[in-house]
Amino acid sequence: MAELLSGIEMLATPAVLLALIVGSLGGVIIGAIPGVGAPVAIAILLPATFSMEPIVGLTMLLGIYGSSMYGGSLPAILINTPGTAVNALTTYDGHPMTKRGEALRALGLAYGASFVGGVLSILALILLSPVLAKIAPMFGSREIFLAALLGVVLVVIAHRGQTFAAGSLAAFGILLATVGLEPVRYTQRFTFGIDFLSSGVDLIVVVLGLFALSQGFLLASRPDEAPRGERVTGNMFKAMTGVFKHKRIASVGSGIGVMMGMIPGVGE
């Protein structure tokens, strides 16, 4: 508890709070740009933090990373193109709401869900850190493999009636993951002599190819059709509190996110 209070005291300084605000606002903008994402932004801005105090620079980078996850939901909801890979599923419900004129409600729900999930994950981190510190070293290659295999099985099971299609896509994803350097002997796999494939296929590239390009081709095939959409209605700020009307769904979703985040090799 003393360490927690000490950390809160370090954060409650003007410089750190300013860095958090700047990083959070910048992260929303960066996340809303498809194909950029937090890793690229952090890599670009990392040299700029060398002249800052470590706590200030780290806080700004964490603000960018965390808020970019919400920022990625903006294009996913509005134009059916996820800003980051983790927002791919947002297109399933968010963009149809935009077509029905409920874009403000969708954006408000996305913000409210991000807020609730963030708060609960922080509480879980505070409460479970001592336990996780003892369990994490027990995870080796076999445990990570089984966790990844469990994720693939759950994906296939979740698509009832489309088991073959889900299994085929999961197998294709595993195939894409094998592209690059083999982690034990560092031999090249499926690179075909192309240097940039040595680092593997980036997930955001795959997501943009599946969603952004398909949406672009769809629009290009109908150039003479006027976009159709219902009149925008609703209140974004009222929708933010709508998450609390669905406490069970928000709690279950946050719990699943915390559990997946705790498993090494699975992550977001």
C-alpha positions in Angstrom: 0.0 0.0 0.0 2.9 2.3 0.7 4.3 1.8 -2.8 0.8 2.5 -4.3 0.5 5.8 -2.3 4.0 6.8 -3.3 3.1 6.2 -7.0 -0.1 8.2 -6.8 1.9 11.1 -5.1 4.4 11.0 -8.0 1.6 11.3 -10.6 -0.1 14.2 -8.8 2.4 16.7 -10.0 1.7 19.4 -12.7 4.3 18.1 -15.1 3.1 14.5 -15.0 -0.6 15.5 -15.2 0.2 17.7 -18.2 2.1 14.9 -19.9 -0.8 12.6 -19.3 -3.3 15.0 -20.8 -1.1 15.7 -23.8 -0.4 12.0 -24.4 -4.1 11.1 -24.0 -5.3 13.7 -26.5 -2.5 12.8 -28.9 -3.3 9.1 -28.6 -6.9 9.6 -29.6 -5.8 11.5 -32.7 -3.1 8.9 -33.6 -5.5 6.0 -33.0 -8.0 7.5 -35.3 -5.5 7.4 -38.2 -5.7 3.9 -39.7 -2.4 2.2 -40.1 -0.5 4.4 -37.6 -1.4 3.1 -34.2 0.4 3.4 -30.8 3.5 1.4 -31.5 4.5 3.6 -34.5 3.7 6.8 -32.6 5.7 5.6 -29.5 8.7 4.7 -31.7 8.6 8.2 -33.3 8.2 10.1 -30.1 10.5 8.0 -27.9 13.6 10.2 -28.7 11.6 13.3 -27.7 11.2 11.9 -24.2 15.0 11.6 -23.6 15.1 15.2 -22.4 12.3 14.7 -20.0 12.2 13.2 -16.5 11.7 9.5 -16.7 8.3 9.6 -15.0 7.1 12.4 -17.3 8.2 10.7 -20.5 6.8 7.3 -19.5 3.4 8.9 -18.5 3.1 10.6 -21.8 3.9 7.4 -23.7 1.4 5.4 -21.6 -1.2 8.1 -22.3 -0.7 7.7 -26.0 -0.9 3.9 -25.9 -4.0 3.8 -23.7 -6.1 6.4 -25.5 -5.1 5.2 -29.0 -7.3 2.1 -28.3 -10.3 4.4 -28.0 -9.2 6.6 -30.9 -9.1 3.5 -33.1 -12.9 3.1 -32.6 -13.7 6.4 -34.2 -13.0 5.4 -37.9 -14.2 1.9 -37.1 -17.6 3.3 -36.2 -17.8 6.2 -38.7 -16.2 4.7 -41.9 -16.0 1.0 -41.1 -12.2 1.0 -41.0 -10.6 0.2 -37.7 -7.8 2.6 -36.6 -6.0 -0.1 -34.7 -6.1 -3.9 -34.8 -8.0 -4.2 -31.5 -10.9 -2.2 -33.0 -11.7 -4.7 -35.7 -14.7 -6.1 -33.9 -16.0 -2.5 -33.3 -16.9 -2.4 -37.0 -19.4 -5.2 -36.6 -21.8 -3.2 -34.4 -20.5 0.4 -34.6 -20.8 1.1 -38.3 -24.3 -0.4 -38.6 -25.3 2.0 -35.8 -23.8 4.9 -37.9 -26.0 3.8 -40.9 -29.0 4.0 -38.7 -28.2 7.5 -37.6 -26.9 6.4 -34.2 -23.2 7.5 -34.7 -23.2 9.7 -31.6 -24.6 6.9 -29.4 -22.1 4.5 -30.8 -19.2 6.9 -30.0 -20.5 7.5 -26.5 -20.9 3.8 -25.8 -17.3 3.2 -27.1 -16.0 5.9 -24.8 -18.0 4.6 -21.8 -16.9 1.0 -22.4 -13.3 2.1 -22.7 -13.5 4.1 -19.4 -15.1 1.2 -17.5 -12.7 -1.3 -18.8 -9.7 0.9 -18.1 -10.8 1.6 -14.5 -11.5 -2.1 -13.8 -8.2 -3.2 -15.3 -6.3 -0.7 -13.2 -8.0 -2.1 -10.1 -7.2 -5.6 -11.2 -3.6 -4.7 -11.7 -3.4 -3.2 -8.2 -5.0 -6.1 -6.5 -3.5 -9.0 -8.5 0.0 -7.8 -9.1 1.5 -9.6 -6.1 -0.1 -12.9 -7.3 0.8 -12.4 -10.9 4.4 -11.7 -10.0 4.6 -15.3 -8.6 2.6 -17.0 -11.4 4.2 -15.3 -14.4 7.6 -17.1 -14.2 5.8 -20.4 -14.3 4.6 -19.8 -17.9 7.0 -21.3 -20.4 6.7 -22.2 -24.1 4.3 -25.0 -23.5 1.9 -22.9 -21.5 1.9 -20.1 -24.0 1.3 -22.6 -26.8 -1.7 -24.0 -25.0 -3.1 -20.6 -24.2 -2.8 -19.6 -27.9 -4.4 -22.9 -28.9 -7.2 -22.3 -26.5 -7.8 -18.9 -28.2 -8.0 -20.5 -31.6 -10.5 -23.1 -30.3 -12.7 -20.5 -28.7 -12.8 -18.5 -32.0 -14.0 -21.5 -33.9 -16.5 -22.5 -31.3 -17.9 -18.9 -31.1 -18.9 -19.0 -34.8 -21.7 -21.5 -34.6 -22.9 -22.5 -38.1 -19.8 -21.2 -39.7 -17.3 -23.6 -38.1 -15.5 -24.4 -41.3 -15.1 -20.7 -42.3 -13.9 -19.8 -38.9 -11.4 -22.7 -38.8 -10.1 -21.8 -42.3 -9.6 -18.2 -41.3 -7.9 -19.2 -38.1 -5.6 -21.5 -40.0 -4.8 -18.7 -42.5 -3.9 -16.5 -39.5 -1.6 -19.1 -38.2 0.0 -19.3 -41.6 0.6 -15.6 -41.7 2.1 -15.7 -38.2 4.8 -18.2 -39.5 6.1 -15.6 -42.0 9.5 -14.2 -40.9 12.4 -15.4 -38.9 12.1 -18.7 -37.1 12.6 -17.9 -33.4 14.9 -20.8 -32.5 17.4 -21.1 -35.4 16.6 -17.7 -37.0 16.0 -19.3 -40.4 13.7 -17.5 -42.9 10.2 -18.9 -43.5 8.0 -17.9 -46.4 9.9 -14.6 -47.0 10.6 -15.4 -50.7 13.8 -13.3 -50.6 11.8 -10.1 -49.6 13.7 -8.4 -46.8 10.8 -6.6 -45.1 9.0 -9.9 -44.6 11.9 -11.0 -42.3 10.1 -9.2 -39.5 6.8 -10.9 -40.2 3.4 -9.6 -41.3 2.2 -6.8 -39.1 -1.3 -7.3 -37.7 -2.5 -3.8 -38.6 -1.5 -4.4 -42.2 -3.7 -7.5 -42.3 -6.6 -5.7 -40.6 -6.4 -2.8 -43.0 -6.4 -5.2 -45.9 -9.5 -7.0 -44.7 -11.5 -3.9 -43.7 -10.1 -0.7 -45.3 -9.3 -2.0 -48.8 -12.5 -4.0 -49.0 -14.5 -0.9 -48.0 -12.6 1.1 -50.6 -13.3 -1.4 -53.4 -16.9 -1.5 -52.4 -17.3 2.2 -52.6 -15.3 2.4 -55.9 -17.7 -0.2 -57.4 -20.6 2.1 -56.8 -19.3 5.6 -57.7 -22.7 6.9 -58.9 -24.6 6.0 -55.8 -25.2 8.7 -53.3 -24.4 7.6 -49.7 -27.5 6.7 -47.8 -27.9 7.2 -44.1 -30.4 8.1 -41.5 -30.5 11.5 -39.8 -28.0 11.7 -37.0 -29.8 11.6 -33.7 -29.0 11.0 -30.0 -26.7 12.5 -27.4 -23.1 11.3 -27.2 -22.7 12.4 -23.5 -25.9 10.6 -22.5 -24.8 7.5 -24.3 -21.6 7.5 -22.3 -23.6 6.7 -19.2 -25.5 4.0 -21.1 -22.8 1.5 -20.2 -23.9 1.6 -16.6 -27.3 0.4 -17.6 -25.7 -2.8 -18.9 -23.6 -3.5 -15.8 -23.5 -7.3 -16.4 -22.3 -7.0 -19.9 -19.7 -4.4 -19.0 -18.4 -6.4 -16.0 -18.2 -9.7 -18.1 -16.4 -7.9 -20.9 -14.0 -6.3 -18.6 -13.3 -9.5 -16.8 -12.6 -11.3 -20.0 -10.3 -8.5 -21.1 -8.4 -8.7 -17.8 -8.1 -12.5 -18.0 -6.8 -12.4 -21.6 -4.4 -9.6 -20.7 -2.9 -11.7 -17.9 -2.1 -14.7 -20.1 1.4 -14.3 -21.6 1.4 -14.6 -25.4 -2.3 -13.8 -25.8 -2.5 -10.1 -24.8 -4.9 -7.8 -26.6 
